[in-house]
Amino acid sequence: MDNQSNERSFILSGFNETMNFRVPLFSFTLLCYCVILFINISLVLLIVFDANLHEPMYILLSSFCINAIYGSTGFYPKFLSDLLSSSQTISYEGCLLQAFIMYSFGCCDLSILAVMAFDRYLAICRPLHYHSFMTKRRLSQLVCFSWLTPLCTFSINIVLTSKLRLCGINIQRVLCLNWLIVKLACPEADTFSNNISAYVIFIFYVSHGFFIMWTYMHLIKTCVRSRDDRLKFMQTCVPHLISLITFLSVIVFQYVYLRLDSTDLSQNLQNFIAIEFLIIPPVMNPLVYGFKLAKIRNRIFTLACVKDQVSLLEARTPTRYQTTS
């Protein structure tokens, strides 16, 4: 790319080996995207329309699901259209936008997990202060923090990237990531500010991880003393812990792989590693919370039973009319 103003598109060369089986891959990806949308939207609507679920933990869970929809929508539609297209290109502006969505989605997840850990810490370790502290206003502030902080920090990062003069157009993946765009910068381009920004953001979100560890140290210490607290921990903290471990495993693996930039792996495996954070957490998190949290599980079963009863009544109604006639 000789100049940003002359060339305004990138080639996603990660698709080279996928074109041989584009139809089954398209079908699987479309199914995966539909499942992500269905289970996350269903959980959000369940929480919104059930007044009994208007509690901080469930509101944070709905924010978690909305973020999954946000991140998935930033990737899957473009990926599906590329599978059906003869040329896999993305505009310069579209690439920056996708990179922004991918990074803000990941960091939003970590911020929400940190706020959820803080909520559980207050509920179990400081139960007498929980309702006085976790007011609607405070909850709104925490939700805004978990969303606005990643959006603002990565806006700065993307602006810095947009100022770089680029000398390449080939992105060796099926999606755009900020680090991959920075790697295309010309040798004389100054990427110092990009590197500093990346390290500051990395340290900031690593501190989120340490904060979550701190809350769980106190949670475990408190739960050891009381059977009721242990029960509450198993019911509400285990789903959060599963989501946290899954998210951190996927992100750390993705970060290490991206930085090492190994070429020993097949292109298909490289593509899976690149997008696994858009497959595993968005599908698994709502399922884990849906089946583990008693209130949500009971509400789902209640709705299912009501639906079955309505279907049964509708099936019997014509028979009754026929008997009367």
Backbone bond lengths (Angstrom), bond angles and torsions (degrees), N, CA, C in turn:
res aa  C-N    CA-C-N  psi(-1)  N-CA   C-N-CA  omega(-1)  CA-C   N-CA-C  phi
1 M - - - 1.450 - - 1.525 108.02 -
2 D 1.330 116.79 102.26 1.447 120.73 -174.72 1.512 112.12 -65.66
3 N 1.305 116.51 -36.36 1.455 119.35 -179.81 1.513 108.58 -155.72
4 Q 1.313 116.61 146.19 1.450 120.16 -178.32 1.523 111.49 -60.43
5 S 1.299 117.90 -35.92 1.459 120.78 -176.03 1.525 112.66 -78.21
6 N 1.355 117.19 -18.68 1.463 120.38 -178.97 1.526 112.13 -89.12
7 E 1.307 117.71 -42.41 1.460 122.21 -176.50 1.518 108.39 -117.16
8 R 1.336 116.71 120.30 1.455 119.81 -171.97 1.523 112.15 -120.11
9 S 1.310 118.38 29.03 1.463 119.48 178.33 1.521 110.95 -148.78
10 F 1.339 114.81 157.81 1.455 122.09 177.82 1.525 109.14 -119.13
11 I 1.327 115.91 156.44 1.463 122.24 174.21 1.531 107.66 -104.68
12 L 1.327 116.22 124.50 1.466 121.32 177.55 1.530 107.91 -88.42
13 S 1.305 116.23 90.55 1.471 120.81 -173.05 1.525 112.92 -79.49
14 G 1.329 117.80 -1.10 1.463 120.19 176.37 1.514 113.29 -69.25
15 F 1.339 116.93 -11.09 1.464 121.13 -179.59 1.527 112.97 -83.82
16 N 1.315 118.75 -5.32 1.468 121.33 -170.97 1.526 113.42 -53.54
17 E 1.339 117.66 -44.39 1.469 121.10 -176.14 1.525 112.96 -89.74
18 T 1.332 117.52 -11.24 1.467 119.81 -176.60 1.522 112.76 -85.24
19 M 1.328 117.28 -14.03 1.460 120.18 -175.41 1.532 113.16 -68.18
20 N 1.338 116.76 -17.72 1.461 119.94 -179.44 1.524 112.36 -72.23
21 F 1.323 117.91 -23.73 1.468 121.29 179.20 1.522 109.94 -135.20
22 R 1.321 115.54 48.12 1.472 121.01 -175.81 1.531 112.58 -66.25
23 V 1.352 118.22 -33.53 1.472 120.40 -177.01 1.527 111.82 -67.54
24 P 1.356 119.69 -52.58 1.478 118.20 177.17 1.530 112.60 -63.09
25 L 1.345 117.20 -35.27 1.460 120.27 178.67 1.522 110.84 -66.67
26 F 1.338 115.72 -40.32 1.466 120.00 177.22 1.528 110.34 -62.10
27 S 1.329 117.16 -44.33 1.465 121.75 -179.04 1.521 111.26 -63.15
28 F 1.334 116.18 -45.35 1.466 120.42 179.71 1.527 110.85 -64.41
29 T 1.341 116.82 -43.76 1.465 121.04 -178.21 1.522 111.20 -65.53
30 L 1.328 116.47 -41.89 1.463 120.29 178.32 1.525 110.62 -63.04
31 L 1.326 116.71 -41.80 1.466 121.07 177.48 1.526 110.67 -62.03
32 C 1.323 115.78 -44.55 1.467 121.37 -179.91 1.535 110.65 -61.35
33 Y 1.320 116.77 -44.20 1.467 121.48 180.00 1.532 110.84 -64.72
34 C 1.322 116.42 -42.09 1.473 120.58 178.86 1.526 111.14 -64.08
35 V 1.347 116.75 -40.04 1.463 120.74 178.11 1.523 110.31 -64.08
36 I 1.331 116.90 -44.12 1.469 121.09 178.87 1.527 110.38 -59.63
37 L 1.335 116.57 -47.55 1.468 119.93 179.97 1.520 110.97 -63.51
38 F 1.326 117.21 -44.27 1.466 120.64 -175.44 1.523 112.03 -63.88
39 I 1.331 117.18 -52.14 1.470 119.22 -173.96 1.526 111.81 -71.11
40 N 1.335 117.48 -35.55 1.463 119.59 -179.84 1.528 111.83 -74.25
41 I 1.340 117.48 -43.31 1.464 120.34 177.87 1.521 110.24 -65.62
42 S 1.326 117.35 -38.65 1.475 121.12 179.19 1.527 110.69 -61.58
43 L 1.322 116.01 -43.35 1.469 119.80 -179.05 1.524 110.96 -67.69
44 V 1.333 117.05 -39.65 1.471 120.86 178.03 1.528 110.25 -63.05
45 L 1.325 117.45 -46.43 1.470 121.48 -179.75 1.519 111.41 -65.23
46 L 1.328 116.74 -37.73 1.460 120.87 177.65 1.530 110.84 -60.16
47 I 1.330 116.29 -42.99 1.464 121.02 -179.87 1.525 111.12 -71.30
48 V 1.330 117.39 -39.44 1.462 121.33 -178.11 1.524 111.63 -65.22
49 F 1.337 117.38 -43.20 1.469 120.78 -172.60 1.524 114.28 -91.18
50 D 1.328 117.42 -5.21 1.467 120.09 177.76 1.532 109.10 -107.61
51 A 1.326 115.48 110.63 1.472 120.29 -176.77 1.530 111.86 -62.90
52 N 1.339 117.34 -27.19 1.470 120.53 179.50 1.526 112.87 -68.39
53 L 1.333 116.13 -17.11 1.472 120.73 -179.61 1.523 112.64 -100.18
54 H 1.328 116.96 9.88 1.461 120.10 178.97 1.531 110.44 -84.14
55 E 1.314 114.88 60.50 1.461 123.51 177.58 1.523 108.63 -119.39
56 P 1.340 117.18 156.92 1.476 119.68 -176.04 1.522 114.33 -51.27
57 M 1.336 117.60 -44.24 1.469 120.13 -176.78 1.529 111.53 -61.25
58 Y 1.328 116.77 -41.42 1.463 120.51 -177.35 1.532 111.62 -77.58
59 I 1.319 116.59 -32.53 1.471 119.57 176.19 1.526 109.88 -66.22
60 L 1.327 116.22 -40.04 1.469 119.74 176.23 1.525 110.82 -65.81
61 L 1.326 116.41 -35.44 1.471 120.47 176.73 1.529 110.92 -64.75
62 S 1.334 117.09 -40.05 1.468 120.03 177.28 1.525 110.80 -64.63
63 S 1.336 116.70 -36.40 1.469 120.63 175.96 1.525 110.29 -64.76
64 F 1.310 116.59 -37.27 1.461 123.58 176.58 1.532 110.42 -59.81
65 C 1.343 115.63 -45.13 1.466 121.21 -178.92 1.530 111.51 -69.33
66 I 1.329 116.75 -38.44 1.474 120.69 177.91 1.525 110.09 -62.69
67 N 1.322 116.37 -38.18 1.461 120.00 178.25 1.526 111.18 -65.90
68 A 1.344 117.03 -36.04 1.465 120.76 177.07 1.523 110.41 -63.63
69 I 1.329 116.69 -39.93 1.470 120.82 177.77 1.530 109.90 -66.00
70 Y 1.315 116.04 -41.21 1.478 122.07 179.55 1.528 110.95 -60.94
71 G 1.326 117.39 -49.96 1.463 120.76 -178.66 1.519 112.84 -67.11
72 S 1.328 116.38 -41.51 1.467 120.49 -179.61 1.522 111.61 -64.78
73 T 1.331 116.53 -40.13 1.460 120.67 -179.30 1.525 111.45 -69.39
74 G 1.324 117.27 -23.03 1.455 120.50 176.16 1.515 113.50 -75.16
75 F 1.349 116.43 -11.98 1.470 119.67 -177.54 1.520 114.02 -119.87
76 Y 1.329 117.77 -53.45 1.465 121.57 -168.24 1.526 115.12 -60.53
77 P 1.337 121.13 -46.55 1.475 119.03 -179.88 1.529 113.32 -57.81
78 K 1.337 116.91 -42.88 1.465 120.69 178.80 1.526 111.02 -66.94
79 F 1.323 116.72 -41.24 1.466 121.29 179.46 1.523 110.68 -63.28
80 L 1.320 117.93 -42.78 1.461 122.34 179.58 1.529 111.52 -64.71
81 S 1.336 116.32 -41.70 1.469 119.66 178.78 1.524 111.24 -67.17
82 D 1.345 117.30 -34.17 1.468 120.56 178.00 1.525 111.76 -67.45
83 L 1.338 116.34 -34.24 1.464 119.86 178.84 1.532 111.47 -65.21
84 L 1.325 116.64 -28.82 1.469 120.99 -179.85 1.524 113.01 -93.31
85 S 1.332 115.74 -7.14 1.460 119.99 -176.22 1.531 110.70 -95.66
86 S 1.327 115.30 154.04 1.466 120.24 177.60 1.526 112.07 -80.54
87 S 1.335 117.14 -22.40 1.467 121.17 177.90 1.519 109.25 -129.30
88 Q 1.322 115.05 129.49 1.463 120.66 -177.62 1.529 109.75 -100.63
89 T 1.310 115.59 87.57 1.459 121.34 179.28 1.522 109.37 -123.38
90 I 1.318 114.75 160.41 1.455 121.03 176.76 1.520 107.88 -142.58
91 S 1.303 116.23 139.96 1.461 120.00 -178.85 1.521 110.59 -67.07
92 Y 1.313 115.61 159.55 1.465 121.25 179.80 1.524 110.33 -59.41
93 E 1.331 116.75 -47.09 1.461 121.20 -179.56 1.530 110.50 -66.18
94 G 1.355 116.26 -40.69 1.459 120.18 178.99 1.521 112.06 -63.94
95 C 1.318 116.18 -35.92 1.464 120.79 179.43 1.530 110.81 -67.08
96 L 1.332 115.64 -43.49 1.471 119.45 176.99 1.521 110.94 -62.82
97 L 1.337 116.46 -40.69 1.471 120.67 179.95 1.526 110.48 -64.42
98 Q 1.330 117.17 -44.30 1.454 119.70 179.80 1.526 111.45 -64.73
99 A 1.330 116.74 -40.54 1.472 120.26 177.39 1.524 110.32 -61.27
100 F 1.325 116.46 -41.18 1.465 120.99 178.37 1.528 110.74 -62.47
101 I 1.330 117.42 -44.59 1.469 121.39 -179.08 1.523 110.67 -64.87
102 M 1.341 117.24 -42.27 1.457 120.13 -177.24 1.534 111.34 -63.23
103 Y 1.329 116.42 -46.34 1.460 119.98 -177.43 1.529 111.40 -71.38
104 S 1.333 116.96 -42.34 1.468 119.55 -179.51 1.529 110.38 -67.56
105 F 1.329 117.43 -34.01 1.468 121.18 176.43 1.529 110.79 -61.61
106 G 1.324 116.88 -48.78 1.459 120.65 -179.37 1.512 112.91 -62.65
107 C 1.338 116.46 -44.14 1.462 119.87 -178.08 1.526 112.04 -75.00
108 C 1.334 116.91 -29.14 1.469 120.90 172.87 1.526 109.90 -61.16
109 D 1.325 115.76 -43.53 1.466 120.41 178.05 1.522 111.12 -57.28
110 L 1.325 116.71 -46.31 1.460 120.66 -178.66 1.530 111.07 -66.73
111 S 1.339 117.06 -39.37 1.466 120.34 177.95 1.527 111.14 -63.57
112 I 1.334 116.72 -42.86 1.465 120.32 179.28 1.526 110.38 -65.69
113 L 1.329 116.99 -39.52 1.464 120.30 176.78 1.530 111.30 -62.14
114 A 1.331 117.10 -37.65 1.466 121.08 177.95 1.529 110.79 -66.17
115 V 1.333 117.00 -42.46 1.469 121.06 178.71 1.530 110.23 -66.40
116 M 1.331 117.23 -39.21 1.464 120.85 177.53 1.525 111.08 -64.40
117 A 1.324 117.13 -38.39 1.468 120.76 177.01 1.524 110.36 -64.38
118 F 1.336 116.71 -40.43 1.464 121.26 177.85 1.529 110.40 -64.29
119 D 1.333 116.98 -39.95 1.463 121.56 177.96 1.524 111.13 -62.10
120 R 1.331 117.61 -43.84 1.462 121.10 178.60 1.525 111.35 -67.24
121 Y 1.334 116.40 -35.94 1.471 120.54 177.52 1.525 110.79 -61.18
122 L 1.344 116.01 -45.21 1.467 119.51 179.13 1.525 111.29 -65.99
123 A 1.329 117.26 -42.39 1.464 121.44 -175.44 1.532 111.95 -66.23
124 I 1.337 117.30 -35.27 1.465 120.65 -175.22 1.527 112.33 -98.78
125 C 1.325 117.03 -42.19 1.470 120.32 -175.87 1.525 112.77 -89.01
126 R 1.341 118.09 -26.80 1.473 122.37 -179.27 1.536 109.79 -131.10
127 P 1.324 117.79 58.08 1.475 119.92 -174.40 1.526 113.89 -62.62
128 L 1.322 118.23 -31.85 1.459 120.70 -178.82 1.525 112.44 -70.57
129 H 1.330 116.77 -26.24 1.463 121.32 -178.86 1.532 112.62 -98.82
130 Y 1.341 116.25 -3.60 1.466 119.52 -171.39 1.526 112.45 -60.44
131 H 1.328 117.35 -54.59 1.461 120.50 -174.36 1.521 112.42 -71.06
132 S 1.323 116.56 -29.23 1.474 118.64 178.02 1.526 111.70 -74.64
133 F 1.327 116.49 -29.54 1.466 119.85 179.59 1.524 111.63 -88.37
134 M 1.338 117.26 -47.77 1.463 121.45 -174.48 1.532 109.80 -85.27
135 T 1.330 115.32 65.68 1.457 121.45 176.40 1.529 109.67 -80.27
136 K 1.339 116.31 172.40 1.464 119.97 178.47 1.523 110.92 -60.80
137 R 1.329 115.79 -39.06 1.469 119.38 179.76 1.529 110.90 -66.17
138 R 1.332 116.99 -44.20 1.466 120.25 -179.72 1.522 110.57 -66.17
139 L 1.308 116.41 -38.81 1.460 120.30 177.91 1.527 110.67 -63.79
140 S 1.329 117.44 -41.43 1.469 121.33 177.31 1.523 110.83 -61.66
141 Q 1.332 116.48 -39.39 1.467 120.59 178.75 1.522 111.18 -65.06
142 L 1.325 116.97 -40.37 1.466 120.86 -179.84 1.530 111.53 -68.35
143 V 1.336 116.27 -39.49 1.471 119.80 177.61 1.529 109.87 -65.48
144 C 1.335 116.74 -43.16 1.481 120.46 177.38 1.521 111.13 -61.82
145 F 1.327 116.74 -39.46 1.467 120.61 177.57 1.523 110.72 -60.93
146 S 1.328 116.54 -45.38 1.473 120.56 -176.51 1.520 112.14 -67.39
147 W 1.341 117.64 -22.92 1.464 120.66 179.25 1.529 112.74 -98.38
148 L 1.319 116.52 -47.46 1.469 119.79 -171.71 1.526 112.43 -72.96
149 T 1.339 117.60 -33.96 1.472 119.81 -178.72 1.527 111.83 -61.17
150 P 1.355 119.99 -51.00 1.476 119.17 177.03 1.527 112.75 -63.01
151 L 1.331 117.09 -39.03 1.461 120.03 -178.37 1.533 111.04 -63.55
152 C 1.334 116.18 -41.19 1.470 120.07 -178.95 1.528 111.65 -72.28
153 T 1.333 116.66 -44.55 1.473 119.60 -177.28 1.526 111.25 -64.29
154 F 1.316 116.75 -41.45 1.461 118.51 -178.06 1.519 112.59 -80.66
155 S 1.323 117.56 -17.42 1.465 119.46 170.29 1.525 109.61 -63.31
156 I 1.332 115.81 -42.50 1.469 120.41 177.57 1.522 110.28 -62.57
157 N 1.337 115.60 -44.00 1.465 120.90 -179.17 1.519 111.89 -60.91
158 I 1.319 116.70 -43.53 1.463 121.22 -178.69 1.525 111.04 -70.22
159 V 1.318 117.20 -35.77 1.467 120.52 177.11 1.529 110.09 -62.75
160 L 1.338 116.82 -42.63 1.465 120.72 177.63 1.531 110.94 -62.50
161 T 1.320 116.52 -40.48 1.470 120.50 178.68 1.524 111.21 -65.35
162 S 1.329 116.95 -38.44 1.467 120.94 -178.15 1.523 112.45 -65.75
163 K 1.323 118.35 -17.95 1.459 121.94 -179.84 1.525 112.61 -87.39
164 L 1.343 117.03 -8.07 1.465 120.32 -178.75 1.524 111.17 -76.43
165 R 1.324 115.50 144.26 1.463 121.41 171.79 1.517 107.72 -88.40
166 L 1.330 116.43 122.89 1.455 121.63 -173.92 1.520 112.06 -103.61
167 C 1.340 116.19 145.49 1.463 121.59 -179.09 1.528 112.07 -122.09
168 G 1.319 118.09 21.28 1.460 121.20 178.21 1.511 110.54 -149.75
169 I 1.320 116.16 160.13 1.466 120.06 -179.94 1.524 112.14 -128.28
170 N 1.331 118.22 -3.47 1.463 121.36 -177.24 1.522 110.77 -95.06
171 I 1.333 116.00 117.83 1.459 122.38 173.41 1.526 107.38 -103.54
172 Q 1.335 116.60 118.81 1.468 121.63 -172.05 1.526 112.57 -81.29
173 R 1.312 117.17 41.47 1.466 122.52 178.01 1.522 108.71 -145.68
174 V 1.340 115.67 179.98 1.463 120.38 177.63 1.529 111.57 -98.67
175 L 1.330 116.12 3.42 1.459 121.01 177.21 1.518 109.54 -148.42
176 C 1.317 115.99 165.22 1.464 121.32 -179.34 1.524 110.50 -93.65
177 L 1.321 115.82 131.96 1.452 122.70 172.13 1.516 108.06 -128.44
178 N 1.312 116.13 148.87 1.464 120.29 -173.33 1.530 111.94 -58.04
179 W 1.331 116.50 -42.01 1.463 119.98 -177.87 1.526 111.49 -63.00
180 L 1.330 116.73 -35.13 1.462 120.96 179.42 1.522 111.47 -69.10
181 I 1.337 116.87 -33.64 1.461 120.26 177.43 1.518 110.15 -71.30
182 V 1.327 117.21 -41.79 1.471 121.41 179.60 1.532 110.46 -61.64
183 K 1.345 117.11 -34.39 1.470 120.74 179.53 1.527 112.25 -64.65
184 L 1.337 117.08 -19.70 1.467 120.81 179.33 1.522 112.33 -86.30
185 A 1.324 117.83 1.36 1.463 121.08 -179.41 1.524 110.62 -64.82
186 C 1.319 115.39 146.79 1.469 121.00 178.20 1.527 110.04 -62.91
187 P 1.347 117.63 152.81 1.469 120.28 -178.13 1.520 113.66 -55.61
188 E 1.347 116.06 -34.52 1.471 118.19 -178.21 1.518 113.15 -83.67
189 A 1.344 117.71 -4.23 1.473 120.92 -178.62 1.525 110.35 -69.90
190 D 1.304 115.94 142.10 1.459 121.93 -179.64 1.530 109.16 -90.37
191 T 1.331 117.03 105.61 1.462 121.79 -179.80 1.532 111.89 -102.68
192 F 1.333 116.56 13.67 1.470 120.16 -177.09 1.528 111.26 -60.45
193 S 1.336 116.60 -45.65 1.468 120.13 -178.68 1.526 110.80 -65.38
194 N 1.340 117.27 -35.31 1.468 120.58 176.72 1.525 111.19 -63.93
195 N 1.341 115.75 -43.26 1.464 119.93 -179.84 1.524 111.46 -65.71
196 I 1.329 116.46 -42.76 1.466 120.73 179.21 1.521 109.99 -62.70
197 S 1.323 116.28 -45.60 1.468 121.09 178.47 1.521 111.25 -59.35
198 A 1.331 116.32 -43.94 1.470 120.79 -179.49 1.524 111.33 -62.93
199 Y 1.337 117.48 -42.21 1.460 120.73 -179.38 1.527 111.75 -69.47
200 V 1.319 117.38 -37.62 1.470 120.89 177.93 1.527 110.27 -63.66
201 I 1.331 116.09 -45.45 1.475 120.36 178.60 1.525 110.05 -63.96
202 F 1.333 116.53 -40.84 1.463 120.58 179.61 1.526 110.48 -60.83
203 I 1.322 117.12 -47.18 1.474 121.33 179.93 1.525 110.43 -63.71
204 F 1.341 116.29 -40.21 1.463 120.78 -179.17 1.526 110.77 -60.51
205 Y 1.333 117.19 -42.68 1.463 119.63 -178.17 1.524 112.66 -83.22
206 V 1.299 118.03 -22.09 1.471 119.89 170.08 1.527 109.33 -65.59
207 S 1.348 116.40 -35.54 1.468 120.30 176.91 1.533 110.89 -62.49
208 H 1.351 117.03 -31.45 1.469 120.38 173.57 1.528 109.70 -59.48
209 G 1.338 115.42 -43.48 1.459 120.20 179.83 1.520 111.96 -62.03
210 F 1.338 116.80 -42.71 1.464 120.50 177.81 1.530 111.31 -65.09
211 F 1.329 116.22 -36.88 1.460 119.94 177.45 1.528 110.64 -63.29
212 I 1.322 117.06 -42.29 1.471 120.77 178.08 1.526 110.34 -63.43
213 M 1.340 117.21 -40.30 1.466 120.59 176.94 1.521 110.52 -61.55
214 W 1.329 116.25 -40.88 1.476 121.03 179.39 1.527 110.99 -62.07
215 T 1.336 117.17 -44.40 1.466 120.23 179.81 1.525 110.97 -63.93
216 Y 1.339 117.33 -39.06 1.464 119.42 -178.62 1.524 112.14 -73.15
217 M 1.307 117.84 -28.32 1.467 119.80 173.40 1.519 110.15 -61.53
218 H 1.341 116.17 -44.22 1.462 120.26 178.93 1.527 111.12 -70.89
219 L 1.329 117.05 -37.50 1.462 120.46 178.93 1.528 111.24 -61.51
220 I 1.317 116.43 -47.27 1.468 120.70 -178.92 1.525 110.73 -65.87
221 K 1.338 116.27 -39.91 1.458 120.69 179.40 1.532 110.80 -63.16
222 T 1.339 116.78 -38.21 1.460 121.21 179.74 1.514 111.79 -73.51
223 C 1.340 116.63 -40.47 1.468 120.91 -175.64 1.520 113.02 -70.47
224 V 1.317 117.52 -23.04 1.458 120.73 178.72 1.530 110.71 -64.29
225 R 1.337 116.36 -30.29 1.467 120.86 -174.18 1.523 113.47 -80.07
226 S 1.325 118.70 -24.96 1.461 121.16 -170.56 1.525 111.76 -133.30
227 R 1.341 115.74 137.83 1.465 120.78 178.40 1.533 110.53 -69.94
228 D 1.329 116.96 -38.99 1.468 120.75 179.01 1.522 111.38 -63.68
229 D 1.322 116.16 -40.38 1.469 120.13 178.49 1.524 111.06 -67.38
230 R 1.334 116.67 -35.53 1.472 119.97 177.35 1.527 110.23 -64.91
231 L 1.337 115.68 -40.44 1.463 120.06 178.25 1.524 110.97 -64.29
232 K 1.337 116.19 -43.26 1.462 121.00 178.37 1.525 110.68 -64.20
233 F 1.326 116.50 -38.01 1.465 121.11 178.13 1.524 110.31 -63.21
234 M 1.320 117.31 -44.54 1.464 121.21 -178.52 1.527 111.35 -65.77
235 Q 1.322 117.07 -35.15 1.462 120.88 -176.52 1.519 112.69 -77.45
236 T 1.333 117.51 -40.21 1.474 120.44 -171.19 1.525 114.35 -110.46
237 C 1.325 117.64 -27.55 1.468 119.58 -175.12 1.529 112.86 -92.42
238 V 1.323 117.10 -28.56 1.471 119.63 -179.11 1.530 111.80 -61.74
239 P 1.373 119.92 -45.48 1.470 118.58 176.07 1.524 112.59 -58.90
240 H 1.343 115.67 -40.38 1.465 119.80 178.32 1.516 110.65 -63.74
241 L 1.326 116.66 -40.82 1.466 120.96 -178.95 1.527 110.61 -66.69
242 I 1.332 117.31 -39.68 1.470 120.88 177.63 1.522 110.38 -63.45
243 S 1.338 116.30 -44.89 1.474 120.74 178.42 1.520 110.86 -62.23
244 L 1.321 116.65 -41.71 1.467 121.27 -179.12 1.523 111.16 -64.34
245 I 1.337 117.22 -47.77 1.465 120.83 -178.57 1.527 110.55 -63.41
246 T 1.337 115.96 -42.65 1.470 119.93 178.71 1.523 110.82 -61.87
247 F 1.327 116.15 -47.53 1.460 120.67 -178.29 1.524 111.52 -62.22
248 L 1.332 116.97 -48.26 1.467 120.31 -177.82 1.527 111.28 -64.82
249 S 1.328 117.19 -39.22 1.471 120.57 179.14 1.523 110.60 -61.52
250 V 1.344 115.52 -46.24 1.463 120.46 -178.40 1.523 111.35 -66.24
251 I 1.339 116.79 -44.93 1.466 120.71 -176.29 1.521 111.82 -69.83
252 V 1.325 117.29 -43.06 1.477 120.06 179.73 1.529 110.03 -63.48
253 F 1.322 116.55 -43.42 1.468 121.01 178.20 1.526 110.56 -61.49
254 Q 1.342 115.00 -42.36 1.465 120.59 179.10 1.530 110.74 -64.42
255 Y 1.331 117.33 -43.47 1.467 121.77 -177.80 1.525 110.85 -65.04
256 V 1.334 116.58 -46.51 1.467 120.68 -179.49 1.523 110.62 -62.97
257 Y 1.337 115.37 -44.44 1.462 119.58 -179.75 1.524 111.47 -63.51
258 L 1.339 116.28 -41.62 1.462 120.63 -178.37 1.523 111.23 -65.09
259 R 1.320 115.91 -39.88 1.465 120.04 -178.94 1.523 112.08 -73.31
260 L 1.337 116.93 -38.36 1.473 119.56 179.60 1.521 111.65 -73.39
261 D 1.352 115.58 -30.71 1.469 121.93 177.39 1.533 111.32 53.43
262 S 1.333 115.57 53.46 1.471 120.63 -178.79 1.526 110.84 -70.88
263 T 1.324 115.89 136.18 1.470 121.50 177.87 1.527 111.63 -108.75
264 D 1.352 116.93 6.01 1.460 120.62 -178.74 1.525 111.62 -76.01
265 L 1.321 117.68 -23.20 1.458 121.86 -177.71 1.520 110.48 -82.75
266 S 1.333 115.36 156.64 1.462 119.70 176.99 1.524 109.82 -68.19
267 Q 1.331 116.11 157.51 1.463 121.09 -178.41 1.531 111.11 -61.41
268 N 1.321 117.48 -38.39 1.463 121.01 -179.31 1.523 111.62 -64.58
269 L 1.333 116.38 -41.63 1.466 120.28 178.51 1.524 110.43 -67.89
270 Q 1.331 116.92 -38.82 1.457 120.72 176.49 1.527 110.75 -60.97
271 N 1.331 116.52 -40.58 1.465 120.06 179.27 1.526 111.27 -64.97
272 F 1.328 116.95 -41.33 1.465 119.83 179.28 1.522 111.03 -63.65
273 I 1.327 116.76 -43.34 1.463 120.56 178.93 1.527 110.25 -61.19
274 A 1.327 115.61 -36.84 1.460 120.15 -177.62 1.521 112.75 -68.49
275 I 1.352 116.78 -30.02 1.472 118.82 -174.19 1.529 113.38 -114.09
276 E 1.334 118.20 6.39 1.468 119.35 -175.95 1.527 111.82 -63.69
277 F 1.334 118.33 -28.59 1.468 120.19 178.54 1.528 111.68 -70.50
278 L 1.355 116.63 -12.52 1.462 121.22 176.02 1.523 111.91 -98.88
279 I 1.330 117.45 -1.89 1.463 121.49 -179.82 1.527 111.30 -110.73
280 I 1.325 116.93 -54.53 1.469 120.90 -170.47 1.535 112.92 -71.42
281 P 1.358 120.13 -59.13 1.477 118.10 -177.70 1.530 114.98 -60.94
282 P 1.357 120.42 -45.18 1.471 118.78 -178.49 1.525 114.34 -61.85
283 V 1.344 117.56 -27.99 1.461 120.47 178.67 1.526 110.50 -85.78
284 M 1.319 117.17 -43.68 1.455 121.04 -171.43 1.523 113.56 -76.15
285 N 1.337 117.56 -39.91 1.464 120.28 -173.65 1.526 114.02 -58.42
286 P 1.341 119.31 -52.18 1.475 117.79 179.33 1.521 113.19 -64.03
287 L 1.336 117.82 -30.93 1.459 120.36 178.16 1.525 110.65 -68.64
288 V 1.331 116.90 -43.82 1.463 121.33 179.50 1.526 110.30 -62.27
289 Y 1.330 117.02 -48.68 1.465 120.28 -179.26 1.529 111.01 -68.50
290 G 1.333 116.67 -37.57 1.453 120.19 -177.93 1.511 113.25 -64.51
291 F 1.332 117.34 -36.92 1.456 120.70 -177.67 1.532 113.05 -92.50
292 K 1.333 117.36 -20.50 1.458 119.66 -175.80 1.519 112.45 -93.05
293 L 1.348 118.72 -40.22 1.463 121.23 -178.91 1.526 109.21 -75.64
294 A 1.326 116.32 122.91 1.460 121.96 -171.41 1.529 112.34 -61.45
295 K 1.321 117.81 -43.02 1.464 120.70 -176.96 1.525 111.69 -62.76
296 I 1.332 116.23 -43.98 1.468 120.40 -179.92 1.522 110.23 -69.51
297 R 1.332 117.04 -42.72 1.464 120.88 179.60 1.530 110.93 -61.29
298 N 1.336 116.12 -45.34 1.462 119.95 -179.87 1.527 111.57 -65.08
299 R 1.343 115.41 -37.36 1.468 119.09 179.82 1.534 110.88 -66.47
300 I 1.331 116.67 -39.54 1.472 121.01 178.32 1.528 110.25 -64.02
301 F 1.351 115.73 -44.30 1.465 119.51 179.43 1.524 111.44 -64.96
302 T 1.342 116.85 -37.43 1.465 120.76 178.23 1.519 110.95 -63.26
303 L 1.333 116.38 -45.81 1.464 120.50 178.72 1.521 110.99 -63.05
304 A 1.320 116.87 -38.79 1.466 120.71 179.51 1.525 110.81 -65.67
305 C 1.339 116.80 -40.85 1.470 120.63 179.36 1.517 111.41 -66.61
306 V 1.353 116.69 -41.77 1.460 121.15 178.43 1.528 110.42 -61.50
307 K 1.330 115.86 -41.97 1.459 120.24 179.36 1.525 110.79 -62.98
308 D 1.341 116.62 -40.82 1.457 120.38 179.26 1.526 111.23 -64.94
309 Q 1.344 116.42 -39.78 1.456 120.24 179.99 1.523 111.48 -66.82
310 V 1.334 116.23 -39.74 1.466 120.46 177.94 1.524 110.46 -63.85
311 S 1.324 116.59 -43.17 1.467 121.13 178.79 1.527 110.69 -62.78
312 L 1.343 116.58 -38.43 1.454 121.20 179.94 1.528 111.21 -66.74
313 L 1.341 116.13 -41.54 1.462 120.96 178.15 1.521 111.47 -64.87
314 E 1.333 116.09 -40.60 1.464 120.06 178.76 1.522 111.09 -65.18
315 A 1.329 115.99 -33.94 1.465 120.25 179.55 1.529 111.23 -71.70
316 R 1.350 117.67 -32.06 1.459 121.47 -177.44 1.522 112.81 -83.36
317 T 1.319 117.19 -26.01 1.463 121.59 -174.18 1.527 113.25 -58.55
318 P 1.322 121.71 -48.56 1.474 121.11 178.80 1.523 112.21 -60.38
319 T 1.332 118.03 -36.34 1.475 122.52 179.77 1.524 110.40 -62.72
320 R 1.344 116.09 -39.76 1.453 121.22 -179.30 1.521 110.49 -65.38
321 Y 1.346 115.98 -42.27 1.458 120.09 179.29 1.531 110.83 -64.22
322 Q 1.343 116.35 -38.67 1.459 120.51 -178.57 1.532 110.77 -67.11
323 T 1.352 116.45 -37.35 1.458 120.99 179.67 1.521 110.33 -66.59
324 T 1.344 117.35 -40.02 1.458 122.91 -179.21 1.514 111.38 -65.48
325 S 1.349 115.96 -41.57 1.454 120.68 -179.71 1.539 110.89 -70.31
